[in-house]
């Protein structure tokens, strides 16, 4: 087994072949079992080449049982094991499952809530006060916890087993929400007994909290409609006030990943899997270790579903208190909730054959097309909503899944803007500047648990999400429906 970061495929042997303006192939070489495919615009390539992410795409292509390309979306950047933006599918017969293909923040995801309110009628001053109210009601920041809400061991088991369904059963939202959450807000193969005591301890007080880093609650406005017919099905209109929530499985998911990296490093040796990088430690999908990881990962994913459901409930409560009326009168409703960091067992057509596969999406979003049974009935005529948040100073997008994504990327697309500066680089770049003031000059009120987080999350730390969305739209793996502009942002 090769050790940490030593690529099996030498970097100087990797080349990029242009397929078209939006697809770039890394031809199979050395121990690669398949080609790599990067979705990117030409102006993105220099940054991609400077990062180790291109090597990581090639390394993933070396793993056993891979089906189709080792892929990366245009928000690609270096990650642990897989690149962030990485997508790879593996056979259930001879393929693997890898924590590095999921990431530390299991089921880090996004939900979008819509209202009947028009942003111009609410006004900037009220947006500022509304963000402040949300900040009071939703704990955020490193290690944030709820002091008014404690889980017993038995209740935590139910959260890990039922996800958002548990939250709804406890009065956090209503049953109508569940249809508009990926997988109905519950991963059915979750196994709470696979979650360690340490992971449980880390998560027990964090349910219903935002966390830190790039997690946020954002009040925005729909400022452009690209596909009026689909926007109408999604309940979107020009000038509409919206709310994004972005968070995941908190310390519990992080610990699950940490636990299983150690376990699967041993499994890789046990099953004779030659790793190009030890961060790609894995186990056969059907092995005892593979099933254990999937069970724990599913449980962490359910924790994340419950977490976003509870935060969505507190968003509703905050709006009701602030506007002095019911969420029904405000039209405050869930449009959709999507996962980012997941490995899921799905059926796909591949070379004319229906196959059950383990699809890893790390910093990537599911994007199923119209007619697919996994798309909520209310959206099945147009396709799955795809939610793409940008940085706090520019735009976010609502896209829709396409048939080409089903044929080409196992129903996958990008997940956001993608970092171009590390947190350290962002802090260095922002020296002597006031990020809060700069955002105010753009008409955006930002409030963070710490000044450091706001600096680390400044817009220049990310690619322009419009460039990312252009790539997936031109490649045909998702279609733009609407663009949203931030008005007020609460950061962890």
FISE-221951 format. One record per residue (C-alpha): residue number from 1; residue in three letters; x, y, z. Coordinates in pm, 1 decimal, decimal comma, always signed. Example, Ala and Ser with C-alpha at 12.3 -4.5 7.8 and 13.67 -1.06 7.14 Angstrom:
<rs>
- 1|ALA|+1230,0|-450,0|+780,0
- 2|SER|+1367,0|-106,0|+714,0
</rs>
This chain:
<rs>
- 1|UNK|+0,0|+0,0|+0,0
- 2|UNK|+140,3|+340,7|-90,7
- 3|UNK|+152,9|+590,8|+190,2
- 4|UNK|+5,2|+938,9|+250,6
- 5|UNK|-21,2|+1155,7|-58,4
- 6|UNK|+222,6|+951,8|-276,0
- 7|UNK|+33,9|+938,9|-604,6
- 8|UNK|+41,5|+606,8|-792,3
- 9|UNK|+11,9|+806,6|-1115,4
- 10|UNK|+303,8|+1046,5|-1150,4
- 11|UNK|+188,2|+1406,4|-1180,8
- 12|UNK|+411,9|+1481,4|-1477,8
- 13|UNK|+243,8|+1199,6|-1671,6
- 14|UNK|-106,1|+1341,2|-1630,9
- 15|UNK|-244,9|+1524,0|-1931,1
- 16|UNK|-573,7|+1693,2|-2005,8
- 17|UNK|-743,4|+1625,5|-2338,9
- 18|UNK|-1012,1|+1869,4|-2451,0
- 19|UNK|-1341,3|+1695,0|-2527,6
- 20|UNK|-1526,2|+2024,9|-2573,2
- 21|UNK|-1526,4|+2364,3|-2401,7
- 22|UNK|-1668,3|+2215,2|-2079,5
- 23|UNK|-1520,9|+1863,4|-2053,9
- 24|UNK|-1154,7|+1767,5|-2010,4
- 25|UNK|-1036,3|+1407,2|-2003,0
- 26|UNK|-742,4|+1272,2|-1802,9
- 27|UNK|-646,8|+969,6|-2016,8
- 28|UNK|-597,3|+642,4|-1833,9
- 29|UNK|-234,2|+578,4|-1746,7
- 30|UNK|-37,2|+367,7|-1501,1
- 31|UNK|-262,3|+204,3|-1242,9
- 32|UNK|-572,3|+400,8|-1345,8
- 33|UNK|-862,0|+164,6|-1421,1
- 34|UNK|-1054,3|+428,8|-1614,1
- 35|UNK|-1020,2|+783,3|-1748,9
- 36|UNK|-1074,8|+1092,3|-1541,9
- 37|UNK|-1321,8|+1361,8|-1649,5
- 38|UNK|-1315,3|+1720,4|-1526,4
- 39|UNK|-1603,4|+1956,1|-1600,5
- 40|UNK|-1454,3|+2305,1|-1629,4
- 41|UNK|-1430,4|+2617,2|-1840,0
- 42|UNK|-1096,7|+2691,2|-2003,5
- 43|UNK|-1023,3|+2983,7|-1771,8
- 44|UNK|-1052,3|+2750,5|-1469,7
- 45|UNK|-778,6|+2513,0|-1586,6
- 46|UNK|-473,7|+2699,5|-1455,7
- 47|UNK|-608,6|+2695,0|-1100,2
- 48|UNK|-705,4|+2327,0|-1134,0
- 49|UNK|-355,5|+2235,0|-1255,0
- 50|UNK|-191,2|+2420,6|-966,1
- 51|UNK|-402,7|+2232,4|-711,7
- 52|UNK|-351,3|+1864,0|-627,5
- 53|UNK|-715,4|+1799,1|-715,3
- 54|UNK|-628,5|+1679,5|-1066,3
- 55|UNK|-397,9|+1416,5|-913,7
- 56|UNK|-680,9|+1315,0|-683,4
- 57|UNK|-915,0|+1257,2|-979,5
- 58|UNK|-650,8|+1023,3|-1125,8
- 59|UNK|-598,5|+848,4|-791,5
- 60|UNK|-971,5|+777,4|-752,7
- 61|UNK|-960,4|+617,6|-1099,6
- 62|UNK|-722,5|+355,2|-952,5
- 63|UNK|-975,8|+218,9|-703,3
- 64|UNK|-1128,5|-126,9|-760,3
- 65|UNK|-1471,2|-165,2|-916,3
- 66|UNK|-1503,3|+189,6|-1047,4
- 67|UNK|-1775,9|+224,1|-1311,5
- 68|UNK|-1747,2|+500,8|-1570,6
- 69|UNK|-1519,1|+799,4|-1529,0
- 70|UNK|-1361,3|+934,1|-1213,2
- 71|UNK|-1528,4|+1275,2|-1232,3
- 72|UNK|-1486,4|+1623,5|-1090,7
- 73|UNK|-1734,4|+1908,9|-1109,3
- 74|UNK|-1626,7|+2269,6|-1187,6
- 75|UNK|-1616,4|+2364,7|-818,5
- 76|UNK|-1327,9|+2117,5|-784,0
- 77|UNK|-1052,3|+2180,5|-528,7
- 78|UNK|-821,2|+1969,4|-317,6
- 79|UNK|-985,8|+1761,0|-46,2
- 80|UNK|-916,8|+1464,5|+179,7
- 81|UNK|-876,8|+1160,2|-47,2
- 82|UNK|-1125,9|+1250,9|-319,4
- 83|UNK|-1121,6|+1607,9|-448,6
- 84|UNK|-1406,8|+1826,0|-332,3
- 85|UNK|-1637,8|+1822,3|-632,4
- 86|UNK|-1554,3|+1455,5|-692,8
- 87|UNK|-1806,0|+1197,5|-820,1
- 88|UNK|-1738,2|+826,4|-862,6
- 89|UNK|-1960,6|+519,8|-885,3
- 90|UNK|-1854,8|+170,2|-782,0
- 91|UNK|-1994,8|-173,5|-856,6
- 92|UNK|-2176,7|-347,6|-574,5
- 93|UNK|-2000,9|-670,3|-680,9
- 94|UNK|-1632,8|-574,7|-675,6
- 95|UNK|-1634,1|-205,5|-586,4
- 96|UNK|-1551,0|-14,9|-269,8
- 97|UNK|-1684,5|+247,7|-33,6
- 98|UNK|-1445,2|+514,2|+97,7
- 99|UNK|-1484,2|+779,5|+371,6
- 100|UNK|-1253,5|+998,7|+161,5
- 101|UNK|-1521,3|+993,7|-108,9
- 102|UNK|-1779,2|+1132,7|+133,3
- 103|UNK|-1581,9|+1370,0|+353,1
- 104|UNK|-1585,8|+1472,9|+716,3
- 105|UNK|-1909,8|+1671,0|+714,7
- 106|UNK|-2138,9|+1384,5|+617,6
- 107|UNK|-2456,9|+1510,7|+448,8
- 108|UNK|-2348,1|+1869,6|+460,7
- 109|UNK|-2640,9|+2002,4|+259,2
- 110|UNK|-2862,8|+2293,2|+168,5
- 111|UNK|-3231,7|+2366,7|+204,3
- 112|UNK|-3415,2|+2652,0|+35,4
- 113|UNK|-3730,1|+2800,8|+186,7
- 114|UNK|-3956,5|+3035,2|-7,8
- 115|UNK|-4207,2|+3299,7|+100,3
- 116|UNK|-4489,4|+3507,4|-45,7
- 117|UNK|-4298,7|+3820,1|+59,5
- 118|UNK|-4138,8|+4062,0|-183,8
- 119|UNK|-3793,1|+4178,4|-77,4
- 120|UNK|-3848,0|+4544,0|-174,3
- 121|UNK|-4156,1|+4559,2|+48,5
- 122|UNK|-3961,3|+4424,9|+346,6
- 123|UNK|-3672,3|+4670,1|+305,0
- 124|UNK|-3305,8|+4672,1|+409,7
- 125|UNK|-3361,4|+4780,2|+771,1
- 126|UNK|-3599,6|+4494,0|+841,2
- 127|UNK|-3359,6|+4249,2|+672,8
- 128|UNK|-3090,1|+4360,1|+918,1
- 129|UNK|-3324,8|+4309,0|+1213,2
- 130|UNK|-3443,9|+3974,1|+1077,5
- 131|UNK|-3087,7|+3841,7|+1044,5
- 132|UNK|-3019,6|+3956,6|+1400,7
- 133|UNK|-3330,3|+3770,2|+1521,0
- 134|UNK|-3220,0|+3453,1|+1339,0
- 135|UNK|-2875,5|+3488,2|+1497,0
- 136|UNK|-3036,3|+3497,0|+1842,9
- 137|UNK|-3255,3|+3192,2|+1779,2
- 138|UNK|-3012,1|+2959,6|+1597,5
- 139|UNK|-2685,9|+2874,9|+1778,9
- 140|UNK|-2379,3|+2909,8|+1557,2
- 141|UNK|-2000,4|+2908,1|+1572,2
- 142|UNK|-1731,3|+2653,3|+1656,7
- 143|UNK|-1861,9|+2396,7|+1905,7
- 144|UNK|-2203,1|+2564,6|+1923,3
- 145|UNK|-2469,0|+2377,5|+2120,0
- 146|UNK|-2826,2|+2418,5|+2237,5
- 147|UNK|-2861,5|+2461,5|+2611,8
- 148|UNK|-3242,5|+2437,0|+2588,7
- 149|UNK|-3248,1|+2100,7|+2414,4
- 150|UNK|-3083,9|+1777,1|+2532,8
- 151|UNK|-3109,8|+1429,7|+2385,2
- 152|UNK|-3121,6|+1110,4|+2587,5
- 153|UNK|-2932,6|+812,6|+2448,7
- 154|UNK|-3262,3|+653,7|+2338,5
- 155|UNK|-3376,6|+972,0|+2160,8
- 156|UNK|-3039,9|+1009,2|+1987,5
- 157|UNK|-3081,3|+654,5|+1852,3
- 158|UNK|-3416,0|+760,6|+1705,9
- 159|UNK|-3257,7|+1067,9|+1544,0
- 160|UNK|-2984,6|+851,8|+1388,8
- 161|UNK|-3243,8|+602,4|+1264,9
- 162|UNK|-3518,6|+835,3|+1140,3
- 163|UNK|-3356,5|+1171,6|+1058,0
- 164|UNK|-3598,1|+1447,4|+960,6
- 165|UNK|-3887,3|+1209,2|+1022,4
- 166|UNK|-3792,8|+1210,1|+1391,9
- 167|UNK|-3780,2|+1591,8|+1391,8
- 168|UNK|-4128,0|+1617,6|+1238,1
- 169|UNK|-4264,1|+1365,8|+1490,4
- 170|UNK|-4141,0|+1600,0|+1765,3
- 171|UNK|-4316,4|+1902,6|+1616,2
- 172|UNK|-4028,4|+2051,5|+1419,4
- 173|UNK|-4204,4|+2128,0|+1091,5
- 174|UNK|-4475,4|+1912,8|+940,8
- 175|UNK|-4509,9|+1596,9|+733,0
- 176|UNK|-4542,2|+1796,1|+408,8
- 177|UNK|-4174,9|+1892,5|+447,9
- 178|UNK|-4057,9|+1532,1|+420,4
- 179|UNK|-4160,0|+1489,4|+56,4
- 180|UNK|-3934,9|+1784,4|-29,4
- 181|UNK|-3620,2|+1644,6|+130,1
- 182|UNK|-3381,6|+1414,1|-55,1
- 183|UNK|-3457,3|+1053,0|+45,4
- 184|UNK|-3756,0|+1183,1|+242,2
- 185|UNK|-3508,0|+1300,8|+506,0
- 186|UNK|-3415,1|+946,4|+612,9
- 187|UNK|-3141,4|+709,3|+493,0
- 188|UNK|-3300,4|+364,3|+533,2
- 189|UNK|-2979,6|+166,3|+584,0
- 190|UNK|-2864,5|+380,1|+880,8
- 191|UNK|-2737,0|+173,6|+1174,0
- 192|UNK|-2703,2|+370,8|+1501,3
- 193|UNK|-2505,5|+95,2|+1672,3
- 194|UNK|-2216,7|+163,4|+1430,4
- 195|UNK|-2179,1|+519,0|+1567,3
- 196|UNK|-1912,4|+536,6|+1838,1
- 197|UNK|-1965,3|+672,5|+2189,3
- 198|UNK|-1725,2|+957,5|+2108,9
- 199|UNK|-1926,8|+1056,7|+1800,0
- 200|UNK|-2247,5|+1045,3|+2003,5
- 201|UNK|-2095,9|+1264,6|+2274,0
- 202|UNK|-1984,1|+1519,2|+2015,5
- 203|UNK|-2325,2|+1535,7|+1852,2
- 204|UNK|-2566,6|+1508,4|+2141,1
- 205|UNK|-2572,7|+1881,4|+2229,3
- 206|UNK|-2523,8|+2004,0|+1871,8
- 207|UNK|-2853,9|+1902,7|+1714,6
- 208|UNK|-3029,8|+2218,1|+1593,4
- 209|UNK|-2710,0|+2422,6|+1557,0
- 210|UNK|-2545,6|+2577,9|+1253,5
- 211|UNK|-2177,0|+2529,1|+1331,6
- 212|UNK|-1898,5|+2732,2|+1175,2
- 213|UNK|-1692,1|+2765,5|+858,3
- 214|UNK|-1896,4|+2791,9|+540,1
- 215|UNK|-2226,8|+2711,8|+713,4
- 216|UNK|-2486,5|+2985,7|+700,5
- 217|UNK|-2845,2|+3103,4|+703,7
- 218|UNK|-2903,2|+3351,5|+421,1
- 219|UNK|-3196,7|+3576,7|+339,4
- 220|UNK|-3200,9|+3642,4|-33,8
- 221|UNK|-3409,0|+3763,9|-323,0
- 222|UNK|-3490,9|+3598,3|-654,9
- 223|UNK|-3337,3|+3848,8|-893,2
- 224|UNK|-3352,1|+3656,5|-1222,1
- 225|UNK|-3570,6|+3382,4|-1368,1
- 226|UNK|-3423,0|+3174,4|-1654,1
- 227|UNK|-3689,8|+2905,6|-1689,5
- 228|UNK|-4034,2|+3051,4|-1606,4
- 229|UNK|-4225,0|+2724,3|-1642,3
- 230|UNK|-3998,6|+2530,8|-1403,5
- 231|UNK|-3976,1|+2828,2|-1166,6
- 232|UNK|-4354,8|+2827,6|-1142,5
- 233|UNK|-4354,2|+2457,1|-1048,6
- 234|UNK|-4087,6|+2531,7|-784,7
- 235|UNK|-4292,7|+2825,2|-652,0
- 236|UNK|-4031,2|+3090,3|-741,7
- 237|UNK|-4104,4|+3442,1|-869,0
- 238|UNK|-3906,3|+3758,8|-940,4
- 239|UNK|-3839,4|+3972,4|-632,4
- 240|UNK|-3934,4|+3691,5|-388,9
- 241|UNK|-3777,2|+3675,8|-42,9
- 242|UNK|-3605,7|+3340,3|+21,9
- 243|UNK|-3406,3|+3167,0|+297,8
- 244|UNK|-3109,9|+2932,2|+245,5
- 245|UNK|-2985,2|+2703,6|+524,5
- 246|UNK|-2646,1|+2533,8|+481,7
- 247|UNK|-2516,3|+2293,8|+748,1
- 248|UNK|-2448,7|+1925,9|+809,5
- 249|UNK|-2387,2|+1656,7|+1070,2
- 250|UNK|-2169,3|+1868,8|+1299,1
- 251|UNK|-1918,2|+1696,1|+1530,3
- 252|UNK|-2099,5|+1364,2|+1510,5
- 253|UNK|-2039,7|+1326,2|+1136,9
- 254|UNK|-1680,8|+1443,8|+1168,2
- 255|UNK|-1611,1|+1179,3|+1431,8
- 256|UNK|-1778,1|+904,0|+1226,2
- 257|UNK|-1542,1|+986,2|+939,7
- 258|UNK|-1240,8|+995,0|+1171,6
- 259|UNK|-1334,5|+661,8|+1331,5
- 260|UNK|-1377,6|+481,7|+1000,4
- 261|UNK|-1064,2|+618,7|+837,2
- 262|UNK|-870,2|+427,5|+1102,5
- 263|UNK|-1084,2|+114,9|+1056,3
- 264|UNK|-1071,3|+118,5|+675,4
- 265|UNK|-696,3|+177,4|+661,5
- 266|UNK|-667,7|-169,6|+814,2
- 267|UNK|-940,1|-303,2|+582,2
- 268|UNK|-752,2|-182,5|+274,4
- 269|UNK|-456,3|-396,6|+380,9
- 270|UNK|-679,6|-688,9|+479,7
- 271|UNK|-842,9|-703,5|+135,1
- 272|UNK|-520,6|-633,8|-58,4
- 273|UNK|-636,4|-301,7|-201,6
- 274|UNK|-338,7|-110,6|-340,4
- 275|UNK|-398,7|+253,9|-248,4
- 276|UNK|-247,9|+542,3|-445,4
- 277|UNK|-297,1|+754,2|-131,6
- 278|UNK|-378,5|+630,3|+219,1
- 279|UNK|-649,3|+899,2|+238,5
- 280|UNK|-841,5|+677,9|-7,4
- 281|UNK|-864,8|+398,0|+248,9
- 282|UNK|-1168,0|+184,1|+171,4
- 283|UNK|-1333,6|-154,9|+196,7
- 284|UNK|-1538,7|-364,3|-44,6
- 285|UNK|-1897,7|-235,3|-40,5
- 286|UNK|-2033,5|-573,2|+63,2
- 287|UNK|-1773,0|-649,5|+329,1
- 288|UNK|-1848,5|-631,8|+700,3
- 289|UNK|-1636,5|-316,0|+727,0
- 290|UNK|-1801,7|-158,8|+423,1
- 291|UNK|-2148,8|-228,3|+560,6
- 292|UNK|-2046,1|-89,1|+900,4
- 293|UNK|-1924,5|+235,3|+745,1
- 294|UNK|-2240,8|+272,2|+535,7
- 295|UNK|-2451,3|+214,5|+847,9
- 296|UNK|-2262,7|+477,8|+1047,0
- 297|UNK|-2254,9|+720,1|+753,5
- 298|UNK|-2631,2|+677,7|+706,0
- 299|UNK|-2686,5|+749,2|+1075,6
- 300|UNK|-2474,3|+1066,3|+1055,2
- 301|UNK|-2665,5|+1168,0|+742,5
- 302|UNK|-2990,5|+1128,8|+934,8
- 303|UNK|-2848,8|+1348,6|+1211,0
- 304|UNK|-2782,8|+1614,6|+945,7
- 305|UNK|-3135,0|+1582,0|+801,9
- 306|UNK|-3279,8|+1629,0|+1150,6
- 307|UNK|-3044,2|+1921,8|+1212,6
- 308|UNK|-3156,6|+2112,5|+902,5
- 309|UNK|-3520,5|+2029,0|+972,8
- 310|UNK|-3494,8|+2175,5|+1321,7
- 311|UNK|-3315,6|+2486,6|+1199,2
- 312|UNK|-3584,7|+2524,1|+933,1
- 313|UNK|-3844,4|+2510,1|+1211,4
- 314|UNK|-3664,7|+2785,0|+1404,4
- 315|UNK|-3645,9|+2993,0|+1086,0
- 316|UNK|-4024,1|+2963,9|+1064,8
- 317|UNK|-4067,8|+3055,0|+1430,5
- 318|UNK|-3838,7|+3356,7|+1389,7
- 319|UNK|-4031,7|+3481,2|+1086,2
- 320|UNK|-4363,1|+3438,8|+1270,6
- 321|UNK|-4238,2|+3633,5|+1572,2
- 322|UNK|-4076,8|+3903,1|+1358,2
- 323|UNK|-4370,5|+3962,8|+1123,2
- 324|UNK|-4641,3|+3891,3|+1382,1
- 325|UNK|-4827,0|+3639,8|+1168,2
- 326|UNK|-4828,6|+3269,1|+1084,0
- 327|UNK|-4581,1|+3101,3|+849,6
- 328|UNK|-4883,4|+2995,1|+639,9
- 329|UNK|-4979,5|+3358,7|+582,8
- 330|UNK|-4617,7|+3439,9|+504,1
- 331|UNK|-4608,5|+3150,0|+258,2
- 332|UNK|-4292,4|+3023,6|+428,0
- 333|UNK|-4244,3|+2676,4|+284,6
- 334|UNK|-3966,9|+2430,7|+206,1
- 335|UNK|-3879,9|+2415,8|-163,6
- 336|UNK|-3619,9|+2137,6|-129,7
- 337|UNK|-3333,1|+2001,7|+83,0
- 338|UNK|-3033,6|+1838,8|-89,1
- 339|UNK|-2726,8|+1643,8|+29,9
- 340|UNK|-2367,0|+1715,5|-68,9
- 341|UNK|-2132,4|+1466,8|+98,1
- 342|UNK|-2275,8|+1118,6|+61,4
- 343|UNK|-2223,0|+767,5|-73,1
- 344|UNK|-2557,6|+625,9|-179,4
- 345|UNK|-2676,5|+296,1|-319,7
- 346|UNK|-2863,7|+381,9|-640,9
- 347|UNK|-2977,2|+215,2|-960,8
- 348|UNK|-2847,9|+362,4|-1286,1
- 349|UNK|-2840,0|+266,3|-1652,2
- 350|UNK|-2489,5|+195,4|-1772,4
- 351|UNK|-2423,5|+77,1|-2128,2
- 352|UNK|-2788,9|-21,6|-2161,9
- 353|UNK|-2795,4|-224,6|-1840,3
- 354|UNK|-2960,1|-135,0|-1508,3
- 355|UNK|-2698,3|-159,3|-1235,1
- 356|UNK|-2700,0|-103,2|-861,6
- 357|UNK|-2402,9|+117,9|-774,0
- 358|UNK|-2245,3|+290,2|-475,9
- 359|UNK|-2229,4|+652,4|-593,9
- 360|UNK|-1992,8|+882,2|-402,8
- 361|UNK|-2068,9|+1254,4|-426,5
- 362|UNK|-1819,4|+1462,2|-231,4
- 363|UNK|-1896,0|+1830,7|-266,3
- 364|UNK|-2138,8|+1736,4|-542,4
- 365|UNK|-2517,3|+1735,5|-566,7
- 366|UNK|-2766,5|+1478,8|-688,4
- 367|UNK|-2942,5|+1606,9|-1002,9
- 368|UNK|-3209,2|+1357,9|-1109,7
- 369|UNK|-3415,5|+1424,0|-1420,1
- 370|UNK|-3789,8|+1453,9|-1475,1
- 371|UNK|-3979,7|+1128,7|-1433,5
- 372|UNK|-3739,5|+967,0|-1185,8
- 373|UNK|-3926,3|+801,7|-898,5
- 374|UNK|-3687,9|+958,6|-642,5
- 375|UNK|-3794,8|+1308,9|-747,8
- 376|UNK|-4083,8|+1435,6|-532,6
- 377|UNK|-4419,0|+1392,7|-706,1
- 378|UNK|-4477,9|+1768,7|-698,7
- 379|UNK|-4160,5|+1820,7|-910,5
- 380|UNK|-4150,6|+1497,9|-1110,3
- 381|UNK|-4281,7|+1661,6|-1427,5
- 382|UNK|-3977,7|+1895,2|-1444,6
- 383|UNK|-3699,2|+1725,4|-1245,5
- 384|UNK|-3524,2|+1750,2|-909,4
- 385|UNK|-3446,0|+2097,7|-772,1
- 386|UNK|-3068,5|+2149,8|-748,1
- 387|UNK|-2957,5|+2415,6|-497,7
- 388|UNK|-2620,6|+2583,4|-560,4
- 389|UNK|-2515,1|+2837,5|-296,7
- 390|UNK|-2245,6|+3088,4|-386,2
- 391|UNK|-2033,3|+3307,9|-161,0
- 392|UNK|-2190,5|+3563,9|+70,9
- 393|UNK|-2128,4|+3856,3|-164,0
- 394|UNK|-2248,6|+3737,5|-504,5
- 395|UNK|-2520,6|+3493,5|-612,6
- 396|UNK|-2675,6|+3153,0|-553,7
- 397|UNK|-2867,2|+2945,0|-808,3
- 398|UNK|-3156,1|+2706,2|-839,3
- 399|UNK|-3102,6|+2451,2|-1117,3
- 400|UNK|-3292,5|+2140,9|-1223,0
- 401|UNK|-3169,7|+1789,2|-1303,4
- 402|UNK|-3146,3|+1672,7|-1665,3
- 403|UNK|-3151,6|+1347,5|-1866,7
- 404|UNK|-2790,0|+1409,7|-1968,9
- 405|UNK|-2683,1|+1405,6|-1604,1
- 406|UNK|-2850,6|+1065,9|-1569,1
- 407|UNK|-2662,6|+934,9|-1874,4
- 408|UNK|-2323,9|+1091,4|-1802,9
- 409|UNK|-2267,0|+1169,1|-1433,1
- 410|UNK|-2496,3|+922,3|-1253,1
- 411|UNK|-2736,1|+1210,6|-1193,2
- 412|UNK|-2475,8|+1444,4|-1039,3
- 413|UNK|-2372,6|+1808,2|-1072,4
- 414|UNK|-2181,7|+2081,6|-884,7
- 415|UNK|-2257,6|+2187,4|-526,2
- 416|UNK|-2136,0|+2546,3|-489,5
- 417|UNK|-1865,8|+2796,2|-577,9
- 418|UNK|-1555,8|+2604,1|-463,8
- 419|UNK|-1271,1|+2763,0|-270,0
- 420|UNK|-974,3|+2925,8|-443,8
- 421|UNK|-807,5|+3060,0|-127,8
- 422|UNK|-734,7|+2860,1|+185,3
- 423|UNK|-863,0|+3005,0|+509,5
- 424|UNK|-509,4|+3118,1|+595,0
- 425|UNK|-470,7|+3285,5|+253,8
- 426|UNK|-806,1|+3458,5|+296,0
- 427|UNK|-705,7|+3599,5|+635,5
- 428|UNK|-375,9|+3722,7|+490,0
- 429|UNK|-552,2|+3879,5|+189,7
- 430|UNK|-805,5|+4060,4|+410,9
- 431|UNK|-548,9|+4223,8|+638,4
- 432|UNK|-642,2|+4586,8|+699,2
- 433|UNK|-985,9|+4547,8|+543,7
- 434|UNK|-1335,8|+4543,1|+692,5
- 435|UNK|-1527,0|+4258,3|+526,8
- 436|UNK|-1846,1|+4362,0|+708,3
- 437|UNK|-1823,5|+4715,0|+571,1
- 438|UNK|-1745,4|+4589,7|+220,0
- 439|UNK|-2055,4|+4371,1|+230,9
- 440|UNK|-2268,1|+4663,8|+353,1
- 441|UNK|-2147,4|+4866,1|+55,5
- 442|UNK|-2288,3|+4588,6|-165,5
- 443|UNK|-2619,3|+4610,0|+19,9
- 444|UNK|-2562,3|+4288,7|+218,7
- 445|UNK|-2582,3|+4274,4|+597,9
- 446|UNK|-2359,8|+4001,5|+746,5
- 447|UNK|-2343,0|+3880,4|+1104,1
- 448|UNK|-2101,4|+3614,3|+1225,9
- 449|UNK|-2020,4|+3426,6|+1542,5
- 450|UNK|-1663,5|+3551,0|+1495,6
- 451|UNK|-1483,2|+3811,5|+1286,0
- 452|UNK|-1237,0|+3542,0|+1177,9
- 453|UNK|-1511,7|+3337,6|+1010,5
- 454|UNK|-1634,5|+3637,4|+811,8
- 455|UNK|-1280,6|+3704,1|+688,9
- 456|UNK|-1224,3|+3338,2|+596,0
- 457|UNK|-1554,5|+3339,1|+406,0
- 458|UNK|-1503,6|+3663,2|+211,1
- 459|UNK|-1622,3|+3643,9|-151,1
- 460|UNK|-1272,3|+3639,8|-304,8
- 461|UNK|-1200,0|+3312,3|-121,4
- 462|UNK|-1434,5|+3140,4|-369,7
- 463|UNK|-1474,5|+3097,8|-741,3
- 464|UNK|-1751,3|+3303,0|-894,7
- 465|UNK|-2043,2|+3060,8|-872,9
- 466|UNK|-2179,7|+3203,5|-1200,6
- 467|UNK|-1876,1|+3054,6|-1379,5
- 468|UNK|-1938,4|+2717,7|-1212,2
- 469|UNK|-2305,9|+2719,8|-1309,7
- 470|UNK|-2220,2|+2816,3|-1667,5
- 471|UNK|-2009,1|+2501,2|-1700,1
- 472|UNK|-2274,7|+2256,8|-1578,7
- 473|UNK|-2540,1|+2435,2|-1787,2
- 474|UNK|-2330,6|+2429,1|-2104,7
- 475|UNK|-2236,1|+2067,9|-2040,1
- 476|UNK|-2606,9|+1989,7|-2005,7
- 477|UNK|-2584,1|+1815,8|-1666,8
- 478|UNK|-2823,2|+2064,7|-1504,5
- 479|UNK|-3032,0|+2358,3|-1625,7
- 480|UNK|-3057,8|+2704,0|-1462,5
- 481|UNK|-3400,4|+2796,6|-1327,3
- 482|UNK|-3337,2|+3107,4|-1115,7
- 483|UNK|-3065,6|+3325,8|-964,5
- 484|UNK|-3080,3|+3449,1|-603,7
- 485|UNK|-2893,7|+3746,7|-457,0
- 486|UNK|-2800,4|+3768,0|-85,4
- 487|UNK|-2950,1|+4045,7|+127,9
- 488|UNK|-2858,3|+3930,7|+478,9
- 489|UNK|-2627,9|+3650,8|+591,0
- 490|UNK|-2578,3|+3479,8|+926,1
- 491|UNK|-2243,4|+3296,8|+938,5
- 492|UNK|-2113,7|+3050,8|+1192,0
</rs>
